[in-house]
């Protein structure tokens, strides 16, 4: 089991620039590059991709993928009235091979729907880009194994005005923090980095005393208590941080980690999802959400969170791919499971589960047997 670390982190999402081309040129170019289906890759079939936004599905993971059997899809249909005209958003959906080579590229219909002809046994990667959205990448899409109907949750980029408002809100909050309290917090951070835990506790406690509404100081104090092995005071400090700011993701993630370690998987799951509502690209929250959903046996969500995590820098969270592989086995998708095990071994070759992952790959390959020869 991966050691739990209690720390605040900031994360940035890598983006690949895309070049705008006239729609008719795209249609001509990508039709010519369409994949040829054969005995090995399976017969041709239709795959439907439905784009939606996080403000319409607030509880879904960013960049998440769902099959037609998932709760997110119940009651949904292409005819539903949506608040976005996707044709005006200049969004492009690329169907790729697992390494990123492009087979097709299409723009969605006004309701966000894209239909593509794919090969039943093939494994694909989806990349969705646009000027006004955060890039979304979904790996290990298997049309013949439950992914013939895929929903991808997109996140809208903030406008210049919204960024100003957000910055002003953060600045206003910062202005309310007394300089003396901020100074104590900075001293605590420096002491913590140098391994002087007792000094860090003293500084963080002083910061919280000077300014009782200082959620960051309470969260940092909770981290120190956990480092000292004081789980009771640690949980109390994290709870105080959330009481001050109910949307403070770092403290929610830390409480989610504690709940997971205590095998309170449902509590862990709820807390991680709450953190993702305010920080949808928080890799620590995504990892805990993947862990807790796995032990809740909500396997499709484990795969969703792992795929979203994979689109972000996540070096210390390679174990998510192992959990995704185990989930795909439970979902009876052996080919996708093999791919996740391989990704896990690439990212975390020294993980204690690596030996078992290699064994499971061999077992799954032996069970599947050799691919049939073309006639």
C-alpha positions in Angstrom: 0.0 0.0 0.0 1.4 3.4 -0.9 2.4 5.5 2.1 0.0 8.3 2.8 1.6 11.8 2.5 -0.2 14.8 3.8 0.8 17.8 1.8 -0.6 20.7 -0.2 0.2 20.6 -3.9 -0.5 22.7 -7.0 -1.0 21.1 -10.4 -0.9 22.2 -14.0 -2.3 20.5 -17.0 -0.2 20.1 -20.1 -1.8 21.1 -23.3 -1.0 20.3 -26.9 -1.5 23.1 -29.4 -4.0 22.4 -32.2 -4.2 24.1 -35.5 -7.5 25.2 -37.0 -8.4 23.9 -40.4 -11.6 24.3 -42.4 -14.2 21.7 -41.6 -14.3 20.3 -45.1 -10.5 19.8 -45.2 -10.7 17.9 -41.9 -13.4 15.6 -43.2 -11.3 14.9 -46.3 -8.0 14.4 -44.5 -9.2 12.1 -41.7 -11.5 10.0 -43.8 -8.4 9.1 -45.8 -6.6 8.1 -42.6 -9.5 6.0 -41.2 -8.5 2.7 -39.6 -9.1 -0.5 -41.7 -10.9 -3.1 -39.6 -9.7 -6.7 -40.0 -10.0 -10.1 -38.2 -7.5 -9.0 -35.5 -9.0 -5.6 -34.8 -12.6 -6.7 -35.2 -15.6 -5.8 -37.4 -16.6 -2.2 -37.9 -19.1 -0.7 -35.5 -20.5 2.7 -34.4 -19.2 4.5 -31.3 -21.0 7.5 -30.0 -19.2 10.1 -27.9 -21.3 12.6 -25.9 -19.6 15.7 -24.7 -21.0 17.5 -21.7 -19.7 20.2 -19.3 -19.0 19.9 -15.6 -21.6 22.5 -14.7 -24.2 20.0 -16.1 -22.8 17.0 -14.3 -21.2 18.4 -11.2 -20.4 15.1 -9.5 -18.5 13.6 -12.5 -14.8 13.4 -12.7 -13.2 15.8 -15.2 -12.4 14.1 -18.4 -14.2 11.1 -17.1 -15.6 8.5 -19.4 -18.8 6.6 -18.8 -20.5 3.7 -20.5 -24.2 3.5 -21.2 -24.7 1.5 -17.9 -23.3 4.2 -15.7 -25.5 6.4 -13.5 -24.3 9.6 -15.3 -26.1 8.3 -18.4 -29.5 7.4 -16.9 -32.2 9.6 -18.5 -29.7 11.1 -20.9 -30.2 11.2 -24.6 -29.0 13.1 -27.7 -32.3 14.9 -27.8 -31.9 16.5 -24.4 -31.9 20.3 -24.3 -28.4 21.6 -23.5 -27.2 25.1 -22.6 -24.3 24.9 -25.0 -24.1 25.0 -28.8 -21.1 22.8 -29.3 -20.7 23.7 -33.0 -19.8 27.3 -31.9 -17.1 26.1 -29.5 -14.6 24.9 -32.2 -14.1 21.7 -30.3 -12.2 18.8 -32.0 -12.5 15.2 -31.0 -9.6 13.0 -32.1 -9.8 9.2 -32.2 -6.2 7.9 -31.6 -4.3 4.7 -31.2 -2.9 4.1 -27.6 0.3 5.9 -28.5 -1.4 9.0 -29.8 -1.5 8.4 -33.5 -4.6 9.9 -35.0 -7.2 7.8 -37.0 -10.0 10.3 -37.1 -10.9 13.9 -36.1 -14.4 15.3 -35.9 -16.2 18.3 -34.6 -19.3 17.6 -32.4 -22.9 18.3 -33.4 -24.7 21.2 -31.7 -25.8 18.8 -28.9 -22.2 17.6 -28.3 -22.6 14.3 -30.0 -19.9 12.7 -32.2 -20.3 9.4 -34.0 -17.3 7.5 -35.3 -16.9 4.2 -37.1 -14.4 2.1 -35.1 -13.1 -1.5 -34.9 -14.8 -3.7 -32.3 -11.7 -5.3 -30.8 -9.4 -2.3 -31.0 -8.3 -0.1 -28.0 -8.4 3.7 -28.6 -7.5 7.0 -27.0 -9.7 10.1 -27.2 -8.3 13.6 -27.1 -10.7 16.6 -27.0 -9.3 20.1 -27.5 -10.8 23.5 -28.0 -10.0 27.2 -27.5 -12.4 27.5 -24.6 -12.0 24.2 -22.8 -9.4 22.4 -20.9 -7.9 19.5 -22.9 -9.4 16.1 -22.0 -7.7 12.8 -22.7 -9.4 9.4 -22.2 -7.3 6.3 -22.5 -8.1 2.6 -23.0 -11.5 3.1 -24.7 -12.8 -0.2 -25.9 -15.9 0.1 -28.1 -16.5 -3.7 -28.1 -16.3 -4.0 -24.3 -18.9 -1.5 -22.9 -17.5 1.8 -24.4 -19.7 2.0 -27.5 -21.4 5.0 -25.8 -19.0 7.3 -24.1 -19.5 10.5 -22.2 -16.6 12.9 -21.7 -17.0 15.6 -19.1 -15.3 18.9 -20.2 -14.2 21.8 -18.1 -14.6 25.3 -19.5 -11.5 27.7 -19.4 -12.1 30.8 -17.3 -12.5 34.0 -19.2 -10.2 36.9 -18.6 -12.9 38.6 -16.5 -13.5 35.4 -14.5 -9.8 35.1 -13.9 -9.7 38.6 -12.6 -12.7 38.0 -10.3 -11.0 34.8 -9.0 -7.7 36.6 -8.5 -9.5 39.5 -6.7 -11.3 37.0 -4.4 -8.0 35.3 -3.5 -6.4 38.7 -3.0 -9.2 39.9 -0.8 -8.9 36.7 1.3 -5.2 37.3 1.6 -5.7 40.9 2.6 -7.8 39.7 5.6 -5.0 37.6 6.9 -2.9 39.7 9.4 0.7 40.0 8.4 1.8 38.6 11.7 -0.2 35.4 11.1 1.2 35.1 7.6 4.7 35.5 8.9 4.2 32.7 11.5 2.8 30.4 8.7 5.9 31.1 6.6 8.2 30.3 9.5 6.3 27.1 10.1 6.7 26.1 6.4 10.4 26.7 6.6 10.8 24.7 9.8 8.7 21.9 8.4 10.9 21.7 5.2 14.0 21.5 7.5 12.5 18.7 9.5 12.0 20.7 12.6 8.5 19.4 13.3 8.2 20.8 16.9 9.1 24.3 15.7 6.7 24.0 12.9 3.9 23.1 15.3 4.7 26.1 17.4 4.6 28.5 14.5 1.4 27.1 13.0 -0.3 27.2 16.3 0.7 30.8 16.8 -0.6 31.7 13.3 -4.0 30.1 14.1 -4.1 32.0 17.4 -3.5 35.3 15.8 -6.1 34.7 13.1 -8.6 32.0 14.0 -10.1 32.0 10.5 -6.8 30.9 9.0 -7.7 27.6 7.3 -4.2 27.1 5.8 -2.6 27.3 9.3 -5.1 24.8 10.7 -4.4 22.4 7.8 -0.7 22.8 8.2 -1.1 22.2 11.9 -3.0 19.0 11.1 -0.2 17.8 8.9 2.3 18.3 11.7 0.1 16.4 14.2 -0.1 13.5 11.7 3.7 13.5 11.3 4.0 13.3 15.1 1.6 10.4 15.1 -1.2 12.3 16.8 -4.2 11.3 14.6 -6.8 12.7 17.0 -5.5 16.3 17.0 -4.6 16.0 13.3 -8.2 15.1 12.3 -9.5 17.9 14.6 -7.2 20.5 12.9 -8.3 19.4 9.4 -12.0 19.6 10.5 -11.4 23.1 11.8 -10.0 24.1 8.5 -13.1 22.8 6.7 -15.3 24.5 9.3 -13.6 27.8 8.4 -13.8 27.1 4.6 -16.2 24.3 3.5 -14.5 24.3 0.1 -10.9 24.0 1.3 -9.7 21.0 -0.8 -6.4 20.3 0.9 -8.0 19.6 4.3 -10.8 17.5 2.6 -8.1 15.4 0.9 -6.3 14.9 4.1 -9.4 13.8 5.9 -10.2 11.5 2.9 -6.7 9.9 3.3 -7.3 9.3 7.0 -10.7 7.8 6.3 -9.2 5.5 3.7 -6.5 4.4 6.1 -9.2 3.6 8.7 -11.1 1.6 6.0 -14.0 4.0 6.0 -14.1 3.9 2.3 -17.4 5.6 1.8 -16.4 8.6 3.9 -13.1 8.7 2.0 -14.9 8.6 -1.3 -17.3 11.4 -0.3 -14.5 13.7 1.0 -12.4 13.1 -2.1 -15.3 14.0 -4.4 -16.0 17.2 -2.4 -12.4 18.2 -2.9 -12.7 17.6 -6.6 -15.6 20.0 -6.9 -13.4 22.9 -5.9 -10.1 21.6 -7.3 -11.1 19.2 -10.2 -7.5 18.6 -11.2 -6.1 17.9 -7.7 -4.1 14.7 -8.3 -4.1 13.7 -4.6 -7.9 13.9 -4.6 -8.2 12.0 -7.8 -5.9 9.2 -6.4 -7.9 8.9 -3.2 -11.1 8.9 -5.2 -9.7 6.0 -7.3 -8.6 4.1 -4.2 -11.9 4.5 -2.3 -14.1 3.8 -5.2 -12.1 0.6 -5.9 -12.7 -0.7 -2.4 -16.3 0.3 -2.6 -16.3 -1.9 -5.7 -17.5 1.0 -7.9 -15.1 -0.2 -10.6 -16.1 2.0 -13.5 -15.5 5.1 -11.4 -12.0 3.8 -10.4 -11.2 3.5 -14.1 -12.6 7.0 -14.7 -10.5 8.6 -12.0 -7.4 6.8 -13.0 -7.8 7.9 -16.6 -8.3 11.5 -15.5 -5.2 11.2 -13.3 -3.2 9.9 -16.2 -3.8 13.1 -18.2 -2.0 15.1 -15.4 1.5 14.9 -13.9 1.1 12.1 -11.4 4.5 10.5 -10.9 3.8 9.3 -7.3 0.4 7.9 -8.2 1.2 5.1 -10.6 -0.6 2.7 -8.3 -3.9 4.1 -9.8 -3.2 2.1 -12.9 -3.0 -1.1 -11.0 -6.3 -0.3 -9.4 -7.8 0.5 -12.8 -6.5 -2.8 -14.2 -8.0 -4.8 -11.3 -11.3 -2.9 -11.9 -11.2 -3.7 -15.6 -10.7 -7.3 -14.8 -13.8 -7.2 -12.6 -15.6 -5.5 -15.5 -14.5 -8.4 -17.8 -12.4 -6.2 -20.0 -9.1 -8.2 -20.1 -7.5 -6.4 -23.0 -7.9 -3.0 -21.3 -6.7 -4.5 -18.0 -3.5 -5.7 -19.7 -2.9 -2.2 -21.0 -3.4 -0.7 -17.5 -1.0 -3.2 -16.0 1.6 -2.3 -18.6 1.2 1.4 -17.9 1.5 0.6 -14.2 4.8 -1.3 -14.7 6.1 1.6 -16.9 5.3 4.2 -14.2 6.0 2.2 -11.0 8.4 -0.7 -11.9 9.6 -0.9 -8.2 6.1 -0.9 -6.6 5.5 -4.0 -4.4 2.6 -4.9 -6.7 4.8 -5.0 -9.8 5.5 -8.7 -9.6 1.8 -9.5 -9.3 1.0 -7.2 -12.2 3.5 -9.2 -14.4 1.9 -12.5 -13.3 -1.6 -11.1 -14.1 -0.6 -10.0 -17.6 0.7 -13.5 -18.4 -2.4 -15.1 -17.0 -4.7 -12.8 -18.9 -2.8 -13.3 -22.1 -2.9 -17.1 -21.6 -6.6 -17.0 -20.9 -7.3 -15.0 -24.1 -5.2 -17.3 -26.2 -3.4 -16.3 -29.5 -5.1 -13.9 -31.8 -6.8 -15.7 -34.8 -4.9 -15.7 -38.1 -6.4 -13.7 -40.9 -8.1 -15.8 -43.5 
